[in-house]
């Protein structure tokens, strides 16, 4: 069984955890605070914020 891949959002921001999209946010501040909280709880994860407008990723 193969898991369905999540598509990149057309607008807003998304959290990418170890290369997989996990959550979407309307604002950058929301995505940043979610990423920081997740990083505090699980420091070994690779967490990036995907910006749909510029199609870029930012390491947290």
Chimera marker file (.cmm) of the C-alpha trace (Angstrom):
<marker_set name="trace">
<marker id="1" x="0.000" y="0.000" z="0.000" r="1" g="1" b="0" radius="0.5"/>
<marker id="2" x="1.387" y="3.403" z="-0.989" r="1" g="1" b="0" radius="0.5"/>
<marker id="3" x="0.484" y="6.561" z="0.918" r="1" g="1" b="0" radius="0.5"/>
<marker id="4" x="-0.938" y="9.411" z="-1.132" r="1" g="1" b="0" radius="0.5"/>
<marker id="5" x="1.460" y="12.311" z="-1.529" r="1" g="1" b="0" radius="0.5"/>
<marker id="6" x="0.155" y="15.702" z="-0.399" r="1" g="1" b="0" radius="0.5"/>
<marker id="7" x="0.311" y="18.396" z="-3.026" r="1" g="1" b="0" radius="0.5"/>
<marker id="8" x="2.010" y="21.710" z="-2.413" r="1" g="1" b="0" radius="0.5"/>
<marker id="9" x="-0.480" y="24.410" z="-1.389" r="1" g="1" b="0" radius="0.5"/>
<marker id="10" x="-1.423" y="27.072" z="-3.939" r="1" g="1" b="0" radius="0.5"/>
<marker id="11" x="-1.498" y="29.806" z="-1.296" r="1" g="1" b="0" radius="0.5"/>
<marker id="12" x="-0.324" y="30.347" z="2.262" r="1" g="1" b="0" radius="0.5"/>
<marker id="13" x="2.350" y="28.363" z="4.048" r="1" g="1" b="0" radius="0.5"/>
<marker id="14" x="2.974" y="24.711" z="4.896" r="1" g="1" b="0" radius="0.5"/>
<marker id="15" x="5.148" y="22.821" z="7.349" r="1" g="1" b="0" radius="0.5"/>
<marker id="16" x="7.440" y="20.263" z="5.812" r="1" g="1" b="0" radius="0.5"/>
<marker id="17" x="8.670" y="17.679" z="8.318" r="1" g="1" b="0" radius="0.5"/>
<marker id="18" x="11.431" y="15.344" z="7.127" r="1" g="1" b="0" radius="0.5"/>
<marker id="19" x="10.448" y="16.029" z="3.512" r="1" g="1" b="0" radius="0.5"/>
<marker id="20" x="6.697" y="15.491" z="3.944" r="1" g="1" b="0" radius="0.5"/>
<marker id="21" x="4.003" y="18.157" z="4.129" r="1" g="1" b="0" radius="0.5"/>
<marker id="22" x="2.191" y="17.962" z="7.441" r="1" g="1" b="0" radius="0.5"/>
<marker id="23" x="0.188" y="21.160" z="8.073" r="1" g="1" b="0" radius="0.5"/>
<marker id="24" x="-0.964" y="24.281" z="6.237" r="1" g="1" b="0" radius="0.5"/>
<marker id="25" x="-1.207" y="27.815" z="7.612" r="1" g="1" b="0" radius="0.5"/>
<marker id="26" x="-2.714" y="31.036" z="6.278" r="1" g="1" b="0" radius="0.5"/>
<marker id="27" x="0.027" y="33.276" z="7.707" r="1" g="1" b="0" radius="0.5"/>
<marker id="28" x="3.794" y="33.084" z="7.980" r="1" g="1" b="0" radius="0.5"/>
<marker id="29" x="3.645" y="33.877" z="11.705" r="1" g="1" b="0" radius="0.5"/>
<marker id="30" x="1.327" y="30.915" z="12.287" r="1" g="1" b="0" radius="0.5"/>
<marker id="31" x="3.617" y="28.592" z="10.361" r="1" g="1" b="0" radius="0.5"/>
<marker id="32" x="6.695" y="29.919" z="12.174" r="1" g="1" b="0" radius="0.5"/>
<marker id="33" x="5.193" y="29.460" z="15.641" r="1" g="1" b="0" radius="0.5"/>
<marker id="34" x="3.962" y="25.966" z="14.747" r="1" g="1" b="0" radius="0.5"/>
<marker id="35" x="7.387" y="25.023" z="13.432" r="1" g="1" b="0" radius="0.5"/>
<marker id="36" x="9.187" y="26.376" z="16.505" r="1" g="1" b="0" radius="0.5"/>
<marker id="37" x="6.863" y="24.512" z="18.885" r="1" g="1" b="0" radius="0.5"/>
<marker id="38" x="7.368" y="21.272" z="16.966" r="1" g="1" b="0" radius="0.5"/>
<marker id="39" x="11.149" y="21.790" z="16.897" r="1" g="1" b="0" radius="0.5"/>
<marker id="40" x="11.199" y="22.301" z="20.692" r="1" g="1" b="0" radius="0.5"/>
<marker id="41" x="9.341" y="19.036" z="21.256" r="1" g="1" b="0" radius="0.5"/>
<marker id="42" x="11.269" y="17.044" z="18.630" r="1" g="1" b="0" radius="0.5"/>
<marker id="43" x="14.678" y="18.682" z="17.984" r="1" g="1" b="0" radius="0.5"/>
<marker id="44" x="15.876" y="15.820" z="15.780" r="1" g="1" b="0" radius="0.5"/>
<marker id="45" x="13.287" y="16.534" z="13.051" r="1" g="1" b="0" radius="0.5"/>
<marker id="46" x="14.136" y="18.515" z="9.946" r="1" g="1" b="0" radius="0.5"/>
<marker id="47" x="11.447" y="21.190" z="9.732" r="1" g="1" b="0" radius="0.5"/>
<marker id="48" x="11.034" y="23.692" z="6.913" r="1" g="1" b="0" radius="0.5"/>
<marker id="49" x="8.379" y="26.277" z="6.079" r="1" g="1" b="0" radius="0.5"/>
<marker id="50" x="7.148" y="26.250" z="2.474" r="1" g="1" b="0" radius="0.5"/>
<marker id="51" x="5.963" y="29.596" z="1.066" r="1" g="1" b="0" radius="0.5"/>
<marker id="52" x="3.444" y="28.963" z="-1.730" r="1" g="1" b="0" radius="0.5"/>
<marker id="53" x="3.694" y="32.489" z="-3.157" r="1" g="1" b="0" radius="0.5"/>
<marker id="54" x="7.457" y="32.428" z="-3.754" r="1" g="1" b="0" radius="0.5"/>
<marker id="55" x="7.702" y="28.620" z="-3.936" r="1" g="1" b="0" radius="0.5"/>
<marker id="56" x="10.624" y="28.594" z="-1.489" r="1" g="1" b="0" radius="0.5"/>
<marker id="57" x="11.468" y="26.712" z="1.688" r="1" g="1" b="0" radius="0.5"/>
<marker id="58" x="12.979" y="28.141" z="4.866" r="1" g="1" b="0" radius="0.5"/>
<marker id="59" x="14.838" y="25.935" z="7.361" r="1" g="1" b="0" radius="0.5"/>
<marker id="60" x="13.737" y="26.256" z="11.007" r="1" g="1" b="0" radius="0.5"/>
<link id1="1" id2="2" r="1" g="1" b="0" radius="0.2"/>
<link id1="2" id2="3" r="1" g="1" b="0" radius="0.2"/>
<link id1="3" id2="4" r="1" g="1" b="0" radius="0.2"/>
<link id1="4" id2="5" r="1" g="1" b="0" radius="0.2"/>
<link id1="5" id2="6" r="1" g="1" b="0" radius="0.2"/>
<link id1="6" id2="7" r="1" g="1" b="0" radius="0.2"/>
<link id1="7" id2="8" r="1" g="1" b="0" radius="0.2"/>
<link id1="8" id2="9" r="1" g="1" b="0" radius="0.2"/>
<link id1="9" id2="10" r="1" g="1" b="0" radius="0.2"/>
<link id1="10" id2="11" r="1" g="1" b="0" radius="0.2"/>
<link id1="11" id2="12" r="1" g="1" b="0" radius="0.2"/>
<link id1="12" id2="13" r="1" g="1" b="0" radius="0.2"/>
<link id1="13" id2="14" r="1" g="1" b="0" radius="0.2"/>
<link id1="14" id2="15" r="1" g="1" b="0" radius="0.2"/>
<link id1="15" id2="16" r="1" g="1" b="0" radius="0.2"/>
<link id1="16" id2="17" r="1" g="1" b="0" radius="0.2"/>
<link id1="17" id2="18" r="1" g="1" b="0" radius="0.2"/>
<link id1="18" id2="19" r="1" g="1" b="0" radius="0.2"/>
<link id1="19" id2="20" r="1" g="1" b="0" radius="0.2"/>
<link id1="20" id2="21" r="1" g="1" b="0" radius="0.2"/>
<link id1="21" id2="22" r="1" g="1" b="0" radius="0.2"/>
<link id1="22" id2="23" r="1" g="1" b="0" radius="0.2"/>
<link id1="23" id2="24" r="1" g="1" b="0" radius="0.2"/>
<link id1="24" id2="25" r="1" g="1" b="0" radius="0.2"/>
<link id1="25" id2="26" r="1" g="1" b="0" radius="0.2"/>
<link id1="26" id2="27" r="1" g="1" b="0" radius="0.2"/>
<link id1="27" id2="28" r="1" g="1" b="0" radius="0.2"/>
<link id1="28" id2="29" r="1" g="1" b="0" radius="0.2"/>
<link id1="29" id2="30" r="1" g="1" b="0" radius="0.2"/>
<link id1="30" id2="31" r="1" g="1" b="0" radius="0.2"/>
<link id1="31" id2="32" r="1" g="1" b="0" radius="0.2"/>
<link id1="32" id2="33" r="1" g="1" b="0" radius="0.2"/>
<link id1="33" id2="34" r="1" g="1" b="0" radius="0.2"/>
<link id1="34" id2="35" r="1" g="1" b="0" radius="0.2"/>
<link id1="35" id2="36" r="1" g="1" b="0" radius="0.2"/>
<link id1="36" id2="37" r="1" g="1" b="0" radius="0.2"/>
<link id1="37" id2="38" r="1" g="1" b="0" radius="0.2"/>
<link id1="38" id2="39" r="1" g="1" b="0" radius="0.2"/>
<link id1="39" id2="40" r="1" g="1" b="0" radius="0.2"/>
<link id1="40" id2="41" r="1" g="1" b="0" radius="0.2"/>
<link id1="41" id2="42" r="1" g="1" b="0" radius="0.2"/>
<link id1="42" id2="43" r="1" g="1" b="0" radius="0.2"/>
<link id1="43" id2="44" r="1" g="1" b="0" radius="0.2"/>
<link id1="44" id2="45" r="1" g="1" b="0" radius="0.2"/>
<link id1="45" id2="46" r="1" g="1" b="0" radius="0.2"/>
<link id1="46" id2="47" r="1" g="1" b="0" radius="0.2"/>
<link id1="47" id2="48" r="1" g="1" b="0" radius="0.2"/>
<link id1="48" id2="49" r="1" g="1" b="0" radius="0.2"/>
<link id1="49" id2="50" r="1" g="1" b="0" radius="0.2"/>
<link id1="50" id2="51" r="1" g="1" b="0" radius="0.2"/>
<link id1="51" id2="52" r="1" g="1" b="0" radius="0.2"/>
<link id1="52" id2="53" r="1" g="1" b="0" radius="0.2"/>
<link id1="53" id2="54" r="1" g="1" b="0" radius="0.2"/>
<link id1="54" id2="55" r="1" g="1" b="0" radius="0.2"/>
<link id1="55" id2="56" r="1" g="1" b="0" radius="0.2"/>
<link id1="56" id2="57" r="1" g="1" b="0" radius="0.2"/>
<link id1="57" id2="58" r="1" g="1" b="0" radius="0.2"/>
<link id1="58" id2="59" r="1" g="1" b="0" radius="0.2"/>
<link id1="59" id2="60" r="1" g="1" b="0" radius="0.2"/>
</marker_set>
